[in-house]
Amino acid sequence: MKKITLFILLFVNLCTAQSKDNLEFGIITALSISNVSDSYNQRTKSLVEYSGGAFGNYYLSEQWSLKLKAIYERKGYAEGLYENRETDVAFNMISVPVTAHFYFGNSNNWYINLGPYIGFMIAAKATSFNVDVTRLFNSTDFGIAGGIGYKLPIGEKLDVFAEIDNQTGLSDILVDNPGSAVRNNRLSFNLGIIF
């Protein structure tokens, strides 16, 4: 957790040292659909959850920016197995994506983004039995984040935005997994405010 806080503070410090006009902050809330898959692309059923967080966005030019998000989210999967009984498994995580944004359209209101993310497991629970299963999962998750969105100015220094965002895990989430790697997948529908 100290590494996340240090990274966020460093990012904000670097951005504010450049120019306050090139930096914007915001808050985000999302409806997320997540599951896990293995190396053979076999997927579990999806779990639907809510998430929220904050971000800083530094503009490198009119068409390019670098965004750092810190998101509290629940990932996981539905109808999995725990001790041969069916249950949903929910992961409480802090995800930190760092994405490059390219803006396009007549007013540069549309954007696409792509970059890496790292996720930190806070807890994992077999929800049907209310059993903590955190020990079965690795404490970090790494992958690629990408999406598309639209931001709409509603005031001089206030915008709202909507985006579709995807995270595809590249690391195995299971501890000491002897079989095919199991990876997180998450699709989210985000709404937010930029100030």
C-alpha positions in Angstrom: 0.0 0.0 0.0 2.9 2.3 0.7 4.2 1.8 -2.9 0.8 2.8 -4.3 0.6 6.0 -2.2 4.2 6.9 -3.1 3.6 6.3 -6.8 0.4 8.4 -6.8 2.1 11.3 -4.9 5.1 11.2 -7.3 2.8 11.3 -10.3 0.8 14.3 -8.9 4.0 16.1 -7.9 5.5 15.7 -11.4 2.3 16.9 -13.0 1.8 19.9 -10.8 5.4 20.9 -11.2 4.9 21.2 -15.0 1.8 23.3 -15.3 -1.5 23.4 -13.5 -3.3 24.2 -16.7 -2.3 20.8 -18.1 -3.5 18.8 -15.1 -7.0 17.7 -14.3 -8.4 15.5 -11.5 -11.6 13.6 -11.3 -13.7 10.9 -9.6 -15.1 7.8 -11.2 -17.7 5.2 -10.5 -18.4 2.0 -12.5 -20.5 -1.0 -13.0 -18.0 -3.9 -13.6 -18.4 -7.4 -15.1 -15.5 -9.7 -14.2 -14.5 -13.3 -14.5 -11.4 -15.4 -14.7 -10.1 -17.5 -17.6 -7.3 -20.0 -18.1 -4.6 -20.4 -20.8 -7.1 -22.4 -22.9 -9.6 -19.4 -22.8 -12.0 -21.4 -20.7 -14.0 -18.7 -18.7 -16.0 -18.8 -15.5 -19.4 -17.2 -15.2 -19.3 -13.4 -14.6 -19.7 -11.5 -11.4 -21.3 -8.0 -11.5 -20.0 -5.4 -9.0 -19.6 -1.7 -8.5 -16.3 0.2 -8.1 -15.0 3.7 -7.6 -11.9 5.8 -7.4 -10.0 8.9 -8.4 -7.6 9.9 -11.1 -5.1 12.5 -12.3 -4.7 13.3 -16.0 -1.8 15.2 -17.4 -2.0 16.6 -20.9 1.2 16.3 -23.0 -0.5 18.1 -25.9 -4.1 18.7 -27.2 -4.4 15.1 -28.4 -2.3 13.2 -25.9 -2.4 12.7 -22.1 -1.2 10.4 -19.4 -3.8 9.2 -16.8 -3.2 7.6 -13.5 -6.2 6.0 -11.7 -6.5 4.5 -8.2 -9.7 2.4 -8.2 -11.2 0.3 -5.4 -13.0 -2.5 -7.1 -14.4 -5.9 -6.7 -13.3 -8.5 -9.2 -14.0 -12.2 -9.1 -16.2 -14.8 -10.7 -19.6 -16.5 -10.2 -20.4 -20.1 -9.6 -16.9 -21.3 -8.9 -15.9 -24.1 -6.6 -14.7 -24.0 -3.1 -14.2 -27.3 -1.3 -16.3 -28.9 -4.1 -19.3 -26.6 -3.4 -20.5 -23.9 -5.7 -20.0 -20.3 -4.7 -19.2 -16.8 -6.0 -15.6 -15.6 -5.3 -15.1 -11.9 -4.8 -11.8 -10.1 -4.8 -11.5 -6.7 -3.1 -8.7 -4.9 -4.9 -7.0 -1.6 -5.5 -6.2 -1.3 -9.2 -3.7 1.3 -10.5 -3.8 1.7 -14.3 -1.5 4.1 -16.1 -2.8 4.8 -19.5 -1.9 6.9 -22.5 -5.0 8.7 -23.9 -5.4 9.8 -27.6 -8.1 12.4 -28.1 -10.0 12.8 -31.5 -13.1 14.2 -33.0 -14.1 17.8 -33.9 -13.5 19.0 -30.3 -11.2 16.2 -29.1 -14.0 15.0 -26.9 -13.6 11.3 -27.9 -10.6 9.3 -26.6 -9.1 5.9 -26.6 -6.6 4.7 -24.0 -4.2 1.9 -23.5 -1.6 1.0 -20.8 -0.5 -1.3 -18.0 -2.3 -1.8 -14.7 -1.3 -3.4 -11.4 -3.8 -4.7 -8.9 -3.3 -5.3 -5.2 -5.5 -7.9 -3.5 -7.0 -6.7 -0.2 -9.1 -9.7 0.4 -10.8 -12.6 -1.3 -14.0 -14.2 -0.1 -16.1 -17.3 -1.0 -19.3 -15.3 -0.7 -21.9 -18.1 -0.3 -20.1 -19.4 2.7 -18.6 -16.1 4.0 -15.1 -17.7 4.0 -11.9 -15.8 3.6 -9.9 -17.4 0.7 -7.3 -14.7 0.3 -4.5 -17.2 1.0 -5.4 -19.0 -2.3 -4.6 -16.0 -4.4 -1.5 -13.9 -5.3 -1.4 -10.5 -3.7 -0.7 -8.7 -7.0 -2.3 -8.8 -10.5 -0.7 -7.3 -13.6 -2.2 -6.8 -17.0 -3.2 -4.4 -19.8 -6.0 -1.8 -19.6 -7.7 -0.1 -22.5 -10.9 1.6 -23.5 -12.9 4.3 -25.3 -14.7 7.2 -23.9 -16.4 10.6 -24.4 -16.1 13.7 -22.2 -18.6 16.5 -22.3 -17.9 20.0 -21.0 -20.6 21.3 -18.7 -18.8 24.3 -17.2 -15.7 26.3 -17.5 -13.7 23.8 -15.4 -16.1 20.9 -15.2 -16.6 18.0 -17.5 -18.5 14.7 -17.2 -17.4 11.6 -19.0 -18.6 8.1 -19.9 -16.3 5.3 -21.0 -16.0 1.6 -21.5 -12.9 0.1 -20.0 -11.4 -3.3 -20.1 -8.6 -5.0 -18.0 -7.0 -8.2 -19.2 -4.8 -9.9 -16.7 -1.4 -11.3 -17.7 -0.4 -12.8 -14.4 -1.6 -16.0 -12.7 -3.8 -15.1 -9.8 -3.6 -18.5 -8.0 -0.8 -19.2 -5.5 1.3 -22.3 -6.4 -0.9 -23.2 -9.4 0.4 -26.4 -11.0 -2.1 -26.2 -14.0 -3.0 -23.6 -16.6 -2.6 -20.0 -15.5 -5.8 -18.4 -14.2 -6.2 -14.7 -15.1 -8.5 -11.9 -14.2 -10.8 -10.3 -16.8 -12.8 -7.2 -16.2 -15.1 -5.0 -18.4 -16.5 -1.8 -16.8 -19.0 0.9 -17.7 -17.6 4.1 -16.1 -19.2 7.5 -15.3 -17.2 10.4 -13.8 -16.6 14.0 -13.2 -13.5 16.0 -14.2 -12.6 19.2 -12.4 
